[in-house]
Amino acid sequence: MLDSILRPVALPNHLIGHPAPCDFFDERGTLLLRAGAPVSPRATHGQQRRHLYCTAAQANRFAPANPLAQLHDVAAALATLADYVECGDDPTPDDFIRLAHALHGLWQQDADACIGYMRLEQFHRPSVCHAIRVALFAAELSAANGLSNNAMVNVIGAALTMNIGNMTLHDRLHDLVGMPDEDAADDIRAHPLESANCLEQLGRFPEDWLDAVAQHHENVDGSGYPLGLMRATIALPARMLRIADVLAARLSSRRGRGPRYWNLHQARDLPRLIQHVFGADLVQLDQALVRQLMTRLGAFPPGSLVRLSNGELAVIGRRAAHTAPREAWTFIGANGRALDQPRLRNINPRDCRIHSYVHDELPRLPACDWHRVWGYAH
């Protein structure tokens, strides 16, 4: 199976001028560099570095690390730091900065795998998983806006720490049915400044990091909290974080509220899809940034569950630019039985087509080795 899955790789510099050890492709599977051809400097630097793919079997020679397993490590580290904060055993800013760099590195290594896997798995406390989902969406927005790596790391760090002042509150909200009581509502409105103040007390954080945490619930129409800021008075990283936060919440379930998924009809029209996903909240958000993020993720973001024309249920592994994905991974057969391992299906008129989205048909996913969808050994 690893011979049929394409995985992104970053070629080491020492291969420049030497024969390519295998075939390399773009994200659509188009051959860019044939095995044996000399590797040019362009293949190991700049944007091209992130756009080279090879089979997963070959990729293990250049990038053996599994970013999906490392997401578990990031979650465990964030939970530990949150516990330290809550117990008064203060971590240092460097602890959080290293964690933000680590998640940025995983996103750079394989953004599709990280986003898709985090949509399918809940492998730690809800507040921790939500923060990581928000951070990954914020990384996408940061890249769309051309932020430098350092600025992107600060946005990711702000997402990881936006609720650090009261992570327990957000765990409770995940299990809440109905509206919060008056005390909880007060805590909710206080938590952005509480988290920013908490970070300031720990030491010196970048200013844009702190601004994003303090303002991540401000709305462009002035209806947000705690300061009621409007439009450009809200820092760009905070506006990004607000949108990433809303989208992550929309795509996740909690007790008493299911996720907001979409159908093929809505997916064909970006404005209609945006209106469906964000609903009444859209007027409160920077709509240019919303469009950037939804365009970047596409109609079939990684982790989307679909029914194929052959009756099988499958997961989308990777995005496709401006077109439907060219492949999906079946995890439930046409007979309704879960498969031991996901199986590759090509999406084209000759093989099978995407018939519908099926998230709402699956309140609980079967046990499956999702790592293999993206070509990683669990």
Secondary structure, DSSP 4 states (H G I P E B T S, - for coil): -TTT-EEEE---GGGBTSBPSS-EE-TT--EEE-TTSBBPGGGGSTGGGGGEEEEHHHHTTT----HHHHHHHHHHHHHHHHHHHHHT----HHHHHHHHHHHHHHHHHHHHHHHHHHHH---S-HHHHHHHHHHHHHHHHHHHTT--HHHHHHHHHHHHHTTGGGHHHHHHHHT--S---HHHHHHHHHHHHHHHHHHHHHS---HHHHHHHHHTT--TBS--SSS--BGGGS-HHHHHHHHHHHHHHHTS-BTTB------HHHHTSHHHHHHHHHGGGGGGS-HHHHHHHHHHH-SS-TT-EEEETTS-EEE--S--SSS--SEEEEEE-TTSPEEEEEEEEEBBTTTB-EEEE-GGG-SSPPP--GGGGGT---
